[in-house]
């Protein structure tokens, strides 16, 4: 009999909370979204200054970072829905015809040409030093940080775990601030992703072929 493992076993994420991704080995990740920069439109002096600032930024890091670019096909359906709503509210019959023709043009154009959107992310890692002592097992890892008490209930234990997480998250946020400040000097805006945004990002990464649900038009 052939047995199959659940999909969750192939996802290296234990949980996502407070804007932080907790991996199965208890390592932490914070993801920043970065704005784009049209480098080719800059003058030669501006390009040289940007490259110099980016070089200085990389040289200032004492930890590793990962740059991730997500390319996805542009979903034009919300725009089509908006046009359909505008057409229903349009009292001029001629304008309705023009909007209808424009909608058909957009649909045919996007069917023949793949319009892609690119989103830029920076992944910042942090592995608590005690992981090297406790291994990848959560119980062993926590036992190296939090001494076992003879007395105390589950509530005290939960509070201790929360304090450890907050301490590690503070270390991760300090790294994130270094990245934000360094990239801001190159003219790139950076913002951290929240919990819901992280869940959506990883869901799309692990489900690349899933079709979007149809968007119903308002009647």
Buried (B, 14 or more C-beta within 10 A) or exposed (E): EEEEEEEEEEEEBBEBEEBBBBBEBBBBBBBBBBEEBEEEEBEEEEEEBBEEBBEEBEEEEEEEBEEBEEEEEEEBBEEBBEBBEEBEEBEEEEEBEEBEEEBEEBEEEBEEEEEEEEBBBBBBBBBBEBBEEBEEEBEBBBBBBBEEEEEEEEEEBEEBBEEBBEEBBEBBBEBBEBBBEBBEBBBBEBEBBEBEBBBEBBEEEEEEEEEEEEEEEEE
